[in-house]
Amino acid sequence: MHELSIVLGIVDIAEKETKKAGKKRVDLIELEIGALSGVELSSLEFVWPNAVEGTVLEGAKREIHFIKAVGYCMECDLEYPMEFVYDNCPKCEGFMKSIIKGKELRVKALEVS
């Protein structure tokens, strides 16, 4: 379950940024997680309470912005929604694509006090 290491990485970011701001705790954390990021949201929710216990994120409100995946077909120039990394183009059925959105995994914002 790599979600635990992801949450621990988020805790590390939050602690560094809170310290930089000269504050003691995080009131709100906003995360952006893409559909193709490989993060299982249910697993993330499961490990979160134990992983943030005793850290600046304990008790913080969490907002997750889920980003749908979008691909760009390099054969016919079509932008199209994706569900899986290996989805082919719905127009030409080609597999030459770039993923425009959906692989994000970032801390978007922190509110500290």
Biopython code that builds the backbone (N, CA, C, O; Angstrom):
import numpy as np
from Bio.PDB.StructureBuilder import StructureBuilder

atoms = [
    (1, "MET", "N", (0.854, -1.176, 0.000)),
    (1, "MET", "CA", (0.000, 0.000, 0.000)),
    (1, "MET", "C", (0.901, 1.240, 0.000)),
    (1, "MET", "O", (1.426, 1.628, 1.044)),
    (2, "HIS", "N", (1.075, 1.850, -1.158)),
    (2, "HIS", "CA", (1.956, 3.006, -1.250)),
    (2, "HIS", "C", (1.285, 4.294, -0.800)),
    (2, "HIS", "O", (1.946, 5.330, -0.719)),
    (3, "GLU", "N", (-0.008, 4.257, -0.506)),
    (3, "GLU", "CA", (-0.705, 5.447, -0.043)),
    (3, "GLU", "C", (-0.143, 5.941, 1.286)),
    (3, "GLU", "O", (-0.140, 7.145, 1.545)),
    (4, "LEU", "N", (0.333, 5.025, 2.132)),
    (4, "LEU", "CA", (0.942, 5.433, 3.398)),
    (4, "LEU", "C", (2.165, 6.298, 3.140)),
    (4, "LEU", "O", (2.329, 7.336, 3.782)),
    (5, "SER", "N", (3.021, 5.894, 2.219)),
    (5, "SER", "CA", (4.209, 6.711, 1.928)),
    (5, "SER", "C", (3.816, 8.036, 1.287)),
    (5, "SER", "O", (4.500, 9.041, 1.481)),
    (6, "ILE", "N", (2.731, 8.053, 0.532)),
    (6, "ILE", "CA", (2.240, 9.308, -0.054)),
    (6, "ILE", "C", (1.797, 10.258, 1.058)),
    (6, "ILE", "O", (2.161, 11.434, 1.054)),
    (7, "VAL", "N", (1.011, 9.747, 2.010)),
    (7, "VAL", "CA", (0.549, 10.592, 3.119)),
    (7, "VAL", "C", (1.731, 11.076, 3.951)),
    (7, "VAL", "O", (1.747, 12.229, 4.379)),
    (8, "LEU", "N", (2.708, 10.226, 4.184)),
    (8, "LEU", "CA", (3.886, 10.651, 4.938)),
    (8, "LEU", "C", (4.653, 11.750, 4.198)),
    (8, "LEU", "O", (5.211, 12.649, 4.827)),
    (9, "GLY", "N", (4.681, 11.680, 2.881)),
    (9, "GLY", "CA", (5.289, 12.743, 2.080)),
    (9, "GLY", "C", (4.507, 14.046, 2.188)),
    (9, "GLY", "O", (5.095, 15.126, 2.240)),
    (10, "ILE", "N", (3.185, 13.941, 2.221)),
    (10, "ILE", "CA", (2.329, 15.122, 2.382)),
    (10, "ILE", "C", (2.555, 15.742, 3.759)),
    (10, "ILE", "O", (2.626, 16.964, 3.891)),
    (11, "VAL", "N", (2.668, 14.897, 4.782)),
    (11, "VAL", "CA", (2.952, 15.374, 6.146)),
    (11, "VAL", "C", (4.277, 16.133, 6.152)),
    (11, "VAL", "O", (4.377, 17.199, 6.761)),
    (12, "ASP", "N", (5.279, 15.603, 5.490)),
    (12, "ASP", "CA", (6.589, 16.251, 5.438)),
    (12, "ASP", "C", (6.482, 17.639, 4.792)),
    (12, "ASP", "O", (7.049, 18.606, 5.300)),
    (13, "ILE", "N", (5.765, 17.732, 3.688)),
    (13, "ILE", "CA", (5.561, 19.023, 3.011)),
    (13, "ILE", "C", (4.850, 19.987, 3.941)),
    (13, "ILE", "O", (5.267, 21.136, 4.086)),
    (14, "ALA", "N", (3.769, 19.522, 4.578)),
    (14, "ALA", "CA", (2.982, 20.387, 5.466)),
    (14, "ALA", "C", (3.814, 20.876, 6.648)),
    (14, "ALA", "O", (3.710, 22.039, 7.038)),
    (15, "GLU", "N", (4.632, 20.004, 7.215)),
    (15, "GLU", "CA", (5.459, 20.411, 8.353)),
    (15, "GLU", "C", (6.507, 21.440, 7.948)),
    (15, "GLU", "O", (6.746, 22.398, 8.685)),
    (16, "LYS", "N", (7.125, 21.261, 6.806)),
    (16, "LYS", "CA", (8.129, 22.221, 6.330)),
    (16, "LYS", "C", (7.495, 23.584, 6.049)),
    (16, "LYS", "O", (8.044, 24.619, 6.428)),
    (17, "GLU", "N", (6.332, 23.579, 5.378)),
    (17, "GLU", "CA", (5.678, 24.842, 5.030)),
    (17, "GLU", "C", (5.125, 25.552, 6.260)),
    (17, "GLU", "O", (5.151, 26.781, 6.330)),
    (18, "THR", "N", (4.627, 24.794, 7.226)),
    (18, "THR", "CA", (4.112, 25.382, 8.462)),
    (18, "THR", "C", (5.253, 26.030, 9.244)),
    (18, "THR", "O", (5.106, 27.126, 9.785)),
    (19, "LYS", "N", (6.375, 25.347, 9.295)),
    (19, "LYS", "CA", (7.559, 25.890, 9.986)),
    (19, "LYS", "C", (8.048, 27.162, 9.301)),
    (19, "LYS", "O", (8.396, 28.136, 9.969)),
    (20, "LYS", "N", (8.076, 27.153, 7.954)),
    (20, "LYS", "CA", (8.497, 28.343, 7.197)),
    (20, "LYS", "C", (7.615, 29.544, 7.508)),
    (20, "LYS", "O", (8.091, 30.678, 7.578)),
    (21, "ALA", "N", (6.315, 29.281, 7.694)),
    (21, "ALA", "CA", (5.355, 30.358, 7.971)),
    (21, "ALA", "C", (5.359, 30.772, 9.440)),
    (21, "ALA", "O", (4.689, 31.734, 9.816)),
    (22, "GLY", "N", (6.110, 30.052, 10.269)),
    (22, "GLY", "CA", (6.168, 30.363, 11.688)),
    (22, "GLY", "C", (4.886, 30.019, 12.428)),
    (22, "GLY", "O", (4.551, 30.656, 13.427)),
    (23, "LYS", "N", (4.173, 29.021, 11.945)),
    (23, "LYS", "CA", (2.904, 28.602, 12.543)),
    (23, "LYS", "C", (3.042, 27.228, 13.168)),
    (23, "LYS", "O", (4.081, 26.580, 13.038)),
    (24, "LYS", "N", (1.987, 26.781, 13.851)),
    (24, "LYS", "CA", (2.041, 25.524, 14.597)),
    (24, "LYS", "C", (1.189, 24.402, 14.022)),
    (24, "LYS", "O", (1.480, 23.229, 14.253)),
    (25, "ARG", "N", (0.133, 24.746, 13.269)),
    (25, "ARG", "CA", (-0.772, 23.695, 12.784)),
    (25, "ARG", "C", (-1.411, 24.078, 11.454)),
    (25, "ARG", "O", (-1.420, 25.240, 11.049)),
    (26, "VAL", "N", (-1.937, 23.068, 10.802)),
    (26, "VAL", "CA", (-2.648, 23.259, 9.544)),
    (26, "VAL", "C", (-4.138, 23.134, 9.828)),
    (26, "VAL", "O", (-4.586, 22.166, 10.441)),
    (27, "ASP", "N", (-4.900, 24.129, 9.374)),
    (27, "ASP", "CA", (-6.354, 24.092, 9.538)),
    (27, "ASP", "C", (-7.032, 23.439, 8.335)),
    (27, "ASP", "O", (-8.050, 22.761, 8.476)),
    (28, "LEU", "N", (-6.457, 23.650, 7.152)),
    (28, "LEU", "CA", (-7.030, 23.117, 5.913)),
    (28, "LEU", "C", (-5.914, 22.740, 4.964)),
    (28, "LEU", "O", (-4.954, 23.490, 4.788)),
    (29, "ILE", "N", (-6.042, 21.574, 4.354)),
    (29, "ILE", "CA", (-5.115, 21.161, 3.304)),
    (29, "ILE", "C", (-5.936, 20.802, 2.071)),
    (29, "ILE", "O", (-6.916, 20.061, 2.153)),
    (30, "GLU", "N", (-5.514, 21.344, 0.921)),
    (30, "GLU", "CA", (-6.160, 21.035, -0.346)),
    (30, "GLU", "C", (-5.184, 20.212, -1.182)),
    (30, "GLU", "O", (-4.028, 20.590, -1.372)),
    (31, "LEU", "N", (-5.678, 19.076, -1.676)),
    (31, "LEU", "CA", (-4.870, 18.180, -2.504)),
    (31, "LEU", "C", (-5.479, 18.069, -3.884)),
    (31, "LEU", "O", (-6.701, 18.103, -4.030)),
    (32, "GLU", "N", (-4.642, 17.937, -4.897)),
    (32, "GLU", "CA", (-5.086, 17.617, -6.250)),
    (32, "GLU", "C", (-4.602, 16.212, -6.567)),
    (32, "GLU", "O", (-3.407, 15.922, -6.497)),
    (33, "ILE", "N", (-5.545, 15.343, -6.918)),
    (33, "ILE", "CA", (-5.206, 13.959, -7.228)),
    (33, "ILE", "C", (-5.847, 13.597, -8.560)),
    (33, "ILE", "O", (-7.064, 13.691, -8.721)),
    (34, "GLY", "N", (-5.023, 13.183, -9.508)),
    (34, "GLY", "CA", (-5.498, 12.832, -10.831)),
    (34, "GLY", "C", (-5.971, 11.391, -10.917)),
    (34, "GLY", "O", (-5.541, 10.528, -10.151)),
    (35, "ALA", "N", (-6.863, 11.153, -11.864)),
    (35, "ALA", "CA", (-7.448, 9.824, -12.070)),
    (35, "ALA", "C", (-6.385, 8.780, -12.426)),
    (35, "ALA", "O", (-6.558, 7.596, -12.134)),
    (36, "LEU", "N", (-5.295, 9.211, -13.050)),
    (36, "LEU", "CA", (-4.246, 8.286, -13.467)),
    (36, "LEU", "C", (-3.002, 8.367, -12.576)),
    (36, "LEU", "O", (-1.930, 7.904, -12.964)),
    (37, "SER", "N", (-3.144, 8.948, -11.399)),
    (37, "SER", "CA", (-1.995, 9.116, -10.504)),
    (37, "SER", "C", (-1.586, 7.822, -9.821)),
    (37, "SER", "O", (-0.479, 7.721, -9.292)),
    (38, "GLY", "N", (-2.466, 6.836, -9.828)),
    (38, "GLY", "CA", (-2.179, 5.577, -9.163)),
    (38, "GLY", "C", (-2.558, 5.564, -7.698)),
    (38, "GLY", "O", (-2.275, 4.597, -6.990)),
    (39, "VAL", "N", (-3.200, 6.633, -7.234)),
    (39, "VAL", "CA", (-3.615, 6.725, -5.838)),
    (39, "VAL", "C", (-5.033, 6.180, -5.700)),
    (39, "VAL", "O", (-5.947, 6.604, -6.408)),
    (40, "GLU", "N", (-5.200, 5.245, -4.789)),
    (40, "GLU", "CA", (-6.531, 4.729, -4.448)),
    (40, "GLU", "C", (-7.087, 5.623, -3.344)),
    (40, "GLU", "O", (-6.569, 5.633, -2.227)),
    (41, "LEU", "N", (-8.139, 6.371, -3.658)),
    (41, "LEU", "CA", (-8.680, 7.319, -2.687)),
    (41, "LEU", "C", (-9.161, 6.632, -1.413)),
    (41, "LEU", "O", (-8.992, 7.173, -0.319)),
    (42, "SER", "N", (-9.753, 5.458, -1.539)),
    (42, "SER", "CA", (-10.227, 4.751, -0.345)),
    (42, "SER", "C", (-9.050, 4.340, 0.546)),
    (42, "SER", "O", (-9.159, 4.395, 1.771)),
    (43, "SER", "N", (-7.950, 3.937, -0.042)),
    (43, "SER", "CA", (-6.755, 3.583, 0.741)),
    (43, "SER", "C", (-6.150, 4.812, 1.393)),
    (43, "SER", "O", (-5.682, 4.747, 2.530)),
    (44, "LEU", "N", (-6.156, 5.936, 0.680)),
    (44, "LEU", "CA", (-5.651, 7.185, 1.224)),
    (44, "LEU", "C", (-6.482, 7.596, 2.443)),
    (44, "LEU", "O", (-5.934, 7.990, 3.472)),
    (45, "GLU", "N", (-7.793, 7.501, 2.318)),
    (45, "GLU", "CA", (-8.690, 7.825, 3.432)),
    (45, "GLU", "C", (-8.443, 6.896, 4.616)),
    (45, "GLU", "O", (-8.511, 7.325, 5.768)),
    (46, "PHE", "N", (-8.161, 5.634, 4.341)),
    (46, "PHE", "CA", (-7.943, 4.644, 5.386)),
    (46, "PHE", "C", (-6.680, 4.935, 6.205)),
    (46, "PHE", "O", (-6.706, 4.851, 7.433)),
    (47, "VAL", "N", (-5.584, 5.273, 5.535)),
    (47, "VAL", "CA", (-4.316, 5.469, 6.240)),
    (47, "VAL", "C", (-4.167, 6.867, 6.827)),
    (47, "VAL", "O", (-3.353, 7.070, 7.728)),
    (48, "TRP", "N", (-4.937, 7.832, 6.334)),
    (48, "TRP", "CA", (-4.777, 9.232, 6.733)),
    (48, "TRP", "C", (-4.794, 9.447, 8.250)),
    (48, "TRP", "O", (-3.848, 10.038, 8.773)),
    (49, "PRO", "N", (-5.826, 8.995, 8.989)),
    (49, "PRO", "CA", (-5.898, 9.316, 10.421)),
    (49, "PRO", "C", (-4.664, 8.875, 11.216)),
    (49, "PRO", "O", (-4.165, 9.639, 12.043)),
    (50, "ASN", "N", (-4.175, 7.681, 10.985)),
    (50, "ASN", "CA", (-3.000, 7.196, 11.717)),
    (50, "ASN", "C", (-1.716, 7.874, 11.255)),
    (50, "ASN", "O", (-0.819, 8.121, 12.062)),
    (51, "ALA", "N", (-1.624, 8.174, 9.975)),
    (51, "ALA", "CA", (-0.403, 8.776, 9.435)),
    (51, "ALA", "C", (-0.215, 10.223, 9.892)),
    (51, "ALA", "O", (0.918, 10.684, 10.036)),
    (52, "VAL", "N", (-1.314, 10.941, 10.119)),
    (52, "VAL", "CA", (-1.193, 12.353, 10.508)),
    (52, "VAL", "C", (-1.264, 12.559, 12.020)),
    (52, "VAL", "O", (-1.114, 13.684, 12.498)),
    (53, "GLU", "N", (-1.488, 11.498, 12.768)),
    (53, "GLU", "CA", (-1.578, 11.608, 14.227)),
    (53, "GLU", "C", (-0.279, 12.170, 14.805)),
    (53, "GLU", "O", (0.811, 11.672, 14.523)),
    (54, "GLY", "N", (-0.421, 13.215, 15.618)),
    (54, "GLY", "CA", (0.744, 13.834, 16.250)),
    (54, "GLY", "C", (1.528, 14.762, 15.342)),
    (54, "GLY", "O", (2.632, 15.177, 15.694)),
    (55, "THR", "N", (0.975, 15.100, 14.168)),
    (55, "THR", "CA", (1.656, 16.003, 13.233)),
    (55, "THR", "C", (0.856, 17.289, 13.091)),
    (55, "THR", "O", (-0.214, 17.430, 13.685)),
    (56, "VAL", "N", (1.370, 18.217, 12.312)),
    (56, "VAL", "CA", (0.669, 19.490, 12.073)),
    (56, "VAL", "C", (-0.645, 19.278, 11.330)),
    (56, "VAL", "O", (-1.490, 20.174, 11.314)),
    (57, "LEU", "N", (-0.834, 18.123, 10.719)),
    (57, "LEU", "CA", (-2.066, 17.843, 9.975)),
    (57, "LEU", "C", (-3.159, 17.193, 10.811)),
    (57, "LEU", "O", (-4.286, 17.028, 10.345)),
    (58, "GLU", "N", (-2.830, 16.822, 12.048)),
    (58, "GLU", "CA", (-3.846, 16.200, 12.897)),
    (58, "GLU", "C", (-4.981, 17.193, 13.131)),
    (58, "GLU", "O", (-4.752, 18.306, 13.605)),
    (59, "GLY", "N", (-6.186, 16.792, 12.802)),
    (59, "GLY", "CA", (-7.360, 17.643, 12.972)),
    (59, "GLY", "C", (-7.621, 18.600, 11.824)),
    (59, "GLY", "O", (-8.622, 19.317, 11.841)),
    (60, "ALA", "N", (-6.753, 18.631, 10.833)),
    (60, "ALA", "CA", (-6.942, 19.543, 9.704)),
    (60, "ALA", "C", (-8.074, 19.057, 8.798)),
    (60, "ALA", "O", (-8.263, 17.856, 8.601)),
    (61, "LYS", "N", (-8.810, 20.009, 8.261)),
    (61, "LYS", "CA", (-9.830, 19.682, 7.260)),
    (61, "LYS", "C", (-9.093, 19.350, 5.963)),
    (61, "LYS", "O", (-8.100, 19.992, 5.620)),
    (62, "ARG", "N", (-9.583, 18.354, 5.258)),
    (62, "ARG", "CA", (-8.932, 17.900, 4.021)),
    (62, "ARG", "C", (-9.896, 18.041, 2.858)),
    (62, "ARG", "O", (-11.022, 17.546, 2.914)),
    (63, "GLU", "N", (-9.458, 18.711, 1.811)),
    (63, "GLU", "CA", (-10.241, 18.822, 0.580)),
    (63, "GLU", "C", (-9.444, 18.177, -0.541)),
    (63, "GLU", "O", (-8.282, 18.513, -0.770)),
    (64, "ILE", "N", (-10.084, 17.249, -1.233)),
    (64, "ILE", "CA", (-9.425, 16.581, -2.351)),
    (64, "ILE", "C", (-10.118, 16.993, -3.649)),
    (64, "ILE", "O", (-11.323, 16.808, -3.817)),
    (65, "HIS", "N", (-9.338, 17.548, -4.546)),
    (65, "HIS", "CA", (-9.839, 17.922, -5.867)),
    (65, "HIS", "C", (-9.419, 16.810, -6.823)),
    (65, "HIS", "O", (-8.234, 16.639, -7.109)),
    (66, "PHE", "N", (-10.401, 16.059, -7.312)),
    (66, "PHE", "CA", (-10.138, 14.943, -8.218)),
    (66, "PHE", "C", (-10.077, 15.477, -9.644)),
    (66, "PHE", "O", (-10.981, 16.186, -10.086)),
    (67, "ILE", "N", (-9.024, 15.140, -10.351)),
    (67, "ILE", "CA", (-8.824, 15.645, -11.709)),
    (67, "ILE", "C", (-9.019, 14.504, -12.704)),
    (67, "ILE", "O", (-8.309, 13.499, -12.671)),
    (68, "LYS", "N", (-9.996, 14.685, -13.586)),
    (68, "LYS", "CA", (-10.268, 13.676, -14.610)),
    (68, "LYS", "C", (-9.144, 13.657, -15.632)),
    (68, "LYS", "O", (-8.505, 14.676, -15.892)),
    (69, "ALA", "N", (-8.914, 12.500, -16.199)),
    (69, "ALA", "CA", (-7.826, 12.328, -17.154)),
    (69, "ALA", "C", (-8.238, 12.770, -18.558)),
    (69, "ALA", "O", (-9.360, 12.526, -19.002)),
    (70, "VAL", "N", (-7.304, 13.423, -19.242)),
    (70, "VAL", "CA", (-7.502, 13.863, -20.621)),
    (70, "VAL", "C", (-6.259, 13.484, -21.407)),
    (70, "VAL", "O", (-5.132, 13.736, -20.980)),
    (71, "GLY", "N", (-6.484, 12.873, -22.564)),
    (71, "GLY", "CA", (-5.387, 12.509, -23.449)),
    (71, "GLY", "C", (-5.428, 13.325, -24.723)),
    (71, "GLY", "O", (-6.456, 13.901, -25.077)),
    (72, "TYR", "N", (-4.294, 13.365, -25.408)),
    (72, "TYR", "CA", (-4.193, 14.044, -26.696)),
    (72, "TYR", "C", (-3.628, 13.049, -27.701)),
    (72, "TYR", "O", (-2.527, 12.530, -27.523)),
    (73, "CYS", "N", (-4.388, 12.791, -28.752)),
    (73, "CYS", "CA", (-3.952, 11.852, -29.781)),
    (73, "CYS", "C", (-2.981, 12.553, -30.723)),
    (73, "CYS", "O", (-3.317, 13.578, -31.316)),
    (74, "MET", "N", (-1.783, 12.004, -30.860)),
    (74, "MET", "CA", (-0.770, 12.592, -31.731)),
    (74, "MET", "C", (-0.977, 12.209, -33.197)),
    (74, "MET", "O", (-0.296, 12.728, -34.081)),
    (75, "GLU", "N", (-1.912, 11.307, -33.447)),
    (75, "GLU", "CA", (-2.180, 10.895, -34.822)),
    (75, "GLU", "C", (-3.276, 11.731, -35.470)),
    (75, "GLU", "O", (-3.187, 12.046, -36.656)),
    (76, "CYS", "N", (-4.324, 12.103, -34.701)),
    (76, "CYS", "CA", (-5.430, 12.858, -35.304)),
    (76, "CYS", "C", (-5.734, 14.166, -34.579)),
    (76, "CYS", "O", (-6.718, 14.830, -34.905)),
    (77, "ASP", "N", (-4.909, 14.552, -33.601)),
    (77, "ASP", "CA", (-5.034, 15.820, -32.873)),
    (77, "ASP", "C", (-6.304, 15.953, -32.036)),
    (77, "ASP", "O", (-6.780, 17.067, -31.818)),
    (78, "LEU", "N", (-6.849, 14.858, -31.571)),
    (78, "LEU", "CA", (-8.065, 14.900, -30.760)),
    (78, "LEU", "C", (-7.716, 14.874, -29.273)),
    (78, "LEU", "O", (-6.888, 14.074, -28.838)),
    (79, "GLU", "N", (-8.351, 15.753, -28.497)),
    (79, "GLU", "CA", (-8.297, 15.672, -27.041)),
    (79, "GLU", "C", (-9.502, 14.863, -26.602)),
    (79, "GLU", "O", (-10.615, 15.101, -27.071)),
    (80, "TYR", "N", (-9.291, 13.906, -25.702)),
    (80, "TYR", "CA", (-10.393, 13.028, -25.315)),
    (80, "TYR", "C", (-10.255, 12.587, -23.858)),
    (80, "TYR", "O", (-9.147, 12.499, -23.329)),
    (81, "PRO", "N", (-11.391, 12.311, -23.216)),
    (81, "PRO", "CA", (-11.342, 11.839, -21.831)),
    (81, "PRO", "C", (-10.791, 10.422, -21.774)),
    (81, "PRO", "O", (-11.037, 9.604, -22.661)),
    (82, "MET", "N", (-10.040, 10.150, -20.712)),
    (82, "MET", "CA", (-9.442, 8.833, -20.530)),
    (82, "MET", "C", (-9.891, 8.245, -19.204)),
    (82, "MET", "O", (-10.153, 8.970, -18.244)),
    (83, "GLU", "N", (-9.976, 6.938, -19.164)),
    (83, "GLU", "CA", (-10.269, 6.247, -17.920)),
    (83, "GLU", "C", (-9.046, 5.460, -17.444)),
    (83, "GLU", "O", (-8.803, 5.333, -16.244)),
    (84, "PHE", "N", (-8.285, 4.937, -18.404)),
    (84, "PHE", "CA", (-7.108, 4.137, -18.100)),
    (84, "PHE", "C", (-5.923, 4.646, -18.905)),
    (84, "PHE", "O", (-6.106, 5.271, -19.950)),
    (85, "VAL", "N", (-4.718, 4.386, -18.432)),
    (85, "VAL", "CA", (-3.501, 4.847, -19.101)),
    (85, "VAL", "C", (-3.413, 4.328, -20.535)),
    (85, "VAL", "O", (-2.912, 5.026, -21.417)),
    (86, "TYR", "N", (-3.890, 3.125, -20.769)),
    (86, "TYR", "CA", (-3.742, 2.516, -22.097)),
    (86, "TYR", "C", (-4.936, 2.728, -23.011)),
    (86, "TYR", "O", (-5.040, 2.057, -24.037)),
    (87, "ASP", "N", (-5.840, 3.637, -22.674)),
    (87, "ASP", "CA", (-6.978, 3.926, -23.548)),
    (87, "ASP", "C", (-6.483, 4.442, -24.896)),
    (87, "ASP", "O", (-5.577, 5.272, -24.966)),
    (88, "ASN", "N", (-7.094, 3.934, -25.957)),
    (88, "ASN", "CA", (-6.740, 4.431, -27.282)),
    (88, "ASN", "C", (-7.690, 5.556, -27.682)),
    (88, "ASN", "O", (-8.701, 5.792, -27.019)),
    (89, "CYS", "N", (-7.361, 6.241, -28.761)),
    (89, "CYS", "CA", (-8.147, 7.364, -29.254)),
    (89, "CYS", "C", (-9.520, 6.867, -29.718)),
    (89, "CYS", "O", (-9.601, 5.904, -30.481)),
    (90, "PRO", "N", (-10.588, 7.507, -29.270)),
    (90, "PRO", "CA", (-11.923, 7.069, -29.686)),
    (90, "PRO", "C", (-12.233, 7.391, -31.154)),
    (90, "PRO", "O", (-13.155, 6.814, -31.731)),
    (91, "LYS", "N", (-11.473, 8.305, -31.756)),
    (91, "LYS", "CA", (-11.726, 8.700, -33.146)),
    (91, "LYS", "C", (-10.971, 7.810, -34.134)),
    (91, "LYS", "O", (-11.582, 7.195, -35.008)),
    (92, "CYS", "N", (-9.648, 7.741, -33.998)),
    (92, "CYS", "CA", (-8.843, 6.990, -34.965)),
    (92, "CYS", "C", (-8.359, 5.647, -34.405)),
    (92, "CYS", "O", (-7.767, 4.847, -35.129)),
    (93, "GLU", "N", (-8.610, 5.408, -33.121)),
    (93, "GLU", "CA", (-8.207, 4.197, -32.419)),
    (93, "GLU", "C", (-6.692, 4.036, -32.291)),
    (93, "GLU", "O", (-6.195, 2.942, -32.022)),
    (94, "GLY", "N", (-5.967, 5.140, -32.489)),
    (94, "GLY", "CA", (-4.517, 5.116, -32.346)),
    (94, "GLY", "C", (-4.092, 5.104, -30.882)),
    (94, "GLY", "O", (-4.850, 5.487, -29.992)),
    (95, "PHE", "N", (-2.856, 4.652, -30.658)),
    (95, "PHE", "CA", (-2.324, 4.580, -29.300)),
    (95, "PHE", "C", (-1.234, 5.616, -29.038)),
    (95, "PHE", "O", (-0.720, 5.701, -27.922)),
    (96, "MET", "N", (-0.875, 6.406, -30.052)),
    (96, "MET", "CA", (0.149, 7.437, -29.875)),
    (96, "MET", "C", (-0.514, 8.645, -29.231)),
    (96, "MET", "O", (-1.226, 9.402, -29.891)),
    (97, "LYS", "N", (-0.271, 8.816, -27.933)),
    (97, "LYS", "CA", (-0.936, 9.897, -27.214)),
    (97, "LYS", "C", (-0.014, 10.480, -26.163)),
    (97, "LYS", "O", (1.008, 9.899, -25.798)),
    (98, "SER", "N", (-0.413, 11.646, -25.693)),
    (98, "SER", "CA", (0.204, 12.207, -24.496)),
    (98, "SER", "C", (-0.924, 12.446, -23.504)),
    (98, "SER", "O", (-2.060, 12.726, -23.885)),
    (99, "ILE", "N", (-0.595, 12.332, -22.247)),
    (99, "ILE", "CA", (-1.586, 12.548, -21.204)),
    (99, "ILE", "C", (-1.482, 14.005, -20.779)),
    (99, "ILE", "O", (-0.451, 14.435, -20.263)),
    (100, "ILE", "N", (-2.547, 14.759, -20.996)),
    (100, "ILE", "CA", (-2.564, 16.187, -20.693)),
    (100, "ILE", "C", (-2.891, 16.438, -19.221)),
    (100, "ILE", "O", (-2.262, 17.275, -18.574)),
    (101, "LYS", "N", (-3.872, 15.715, -18.700)),
    (101, "LYS", "CA", (-4.290, 15.861, -17.300)),
    (101, "LYS", "C", (-4.584, 14.489, -16.734)),
    (101, "LYS", "O", (-4.913, 13.553, -17.462)),
    (102, "GLY", "N", (-4.459, 14.388, -15.424)),
    (102, "GLY", "CA", (-4.858, 13.165, -14.765)),
    (102, "GLY", "C", (-3.771, 12.448, -13.990)),
    (102, "GLY", "O", (-4.058, 11.476, -13.292)),
    (103, "LYS", "N", (-2.520, 12.907, -14.094)),
    (103, "LYS", "CA", (-1.430, 12.260, -13.350)),
    (103, "LYS", "C", (-1.006, 13.087, -12.138)),
    (103, "LYS", "O", (-0.033, 12.752, -11.463)),
    (104, "GLU", "N", (-1.735, 14.164, -11.865)),
    (104, "GLU", "CA", (-1.381, 15.071, -10.776)),
    (104, "GLU", "C", (-1.460, 14.389, -9.409)),
    (104, "GLU", "O", (-2.300, 13.525, -9.159)),
    (105, "LEU", "N", (-0.562, 14.810, -8.555)),
    (105, "LEU", "CA", (-0.575, 14.440, -7.138)),
    (105, "LEU", "C", (0.199, 15.543, -6.436)),
    (105, "LEU", "O", (1.426, 15.498, -6.352)),
    (106, "ARG", "N", (-0.538, 16.550, -5.924)),
    (106, "ARG", "CA", (0.149, 17.702, -5.338)),
    (106, "ARG", "C", (-0.643, 18.312, -4.198)),
    (106, "ARG", "O", (-1.865, 18.183, -4.113)),
    (107, "VAL", "N", (0.092, 18.978, -3.328)),
    (107, "VAL", "CA", (-0.519, 19.800, -2.297)),
    (107, "VAL", "C", (-0.812, 21.145, -2.958)),
    (107, "VAL", "O", (0.106, 21.872, -3.338)),
    (108, "LYS", "N", (-2.087, 21.466, -3.090)),
    (108, "LYS", "CA", (-2.479, 22.696, -3.762)),
    (108, "LYS", "C", (-2.399, 23.892, -2.827)),
    (108, "LYS", "O", (-1.923, 24.956, -3.225)),
    (109, "ALA", "N", (-2.861, 23.733, -1.580)),
    (109, "ALA", "CA", (-2.876, 24.859, -0.643)),
    (109, "ALA", "C", (-2.910, 24.362, 0.796)),
    (109, "ALA", "O", (-3.381, 23.263, 1.086)),
    (110, "LEU", "N", (-2.399, 25.205, 1.686)),
    (110, "LEU", "CA", (-2.448, 24.961, 3.123)),
    (110, "LEU", "C", (-2.937, 26.243, 3.809)),
    (110, "LEU", "O", (-2.494, 27.342, 3.476)),
    (111, "GLU", "N", (-3.846, 26.088, 4.759)),
    (111, "GLU", "CA", (-4.222, 27.199, 5.644)),
    (111, "GLU", "C", (-3.634, 26.853, 7.004)),
    (111, "GLU", "O", (-3.936, 25.799, 7.565)),
    (112, "VAL", "N", (-2.802, 27.729, 7.530)),
    (112, "VAL", "CA", (-2.098, 27.444, 8.783)),
    (112, "VAL", "C", (-2.480, 28.459, 9.859)),
    (112, "VAL", "O", (-2.916, 29.572, 9.563)),
    (113, "SER", "N", (-2.305, 28.050, 11.103)),
    (113, "SER", "CA", (-2.553, 28.990, 12.217)),
    (113, "SER", "C", (-1.552, 28.728, 13.330)),
    (113, "SER", "O", (-1.581, 29.403, 14.359)),
]
sb = StructureBuilder()
sb.init_structure("model")
sb.init_model(0)
sb.init_chain("A")
sb.init_seg("    ")
for serial, (resi, resn, name, xyz) in enumerate(atoms, 1):
    if name == "N":
        sb.init_residue(resn, " ", resi, " ")
    sb.init_atom(name, np.array(xyz, "f"), 0.0, 1.0, " ", f" {name:<3s}", serial, name[0])
structure = sb.get_structure()
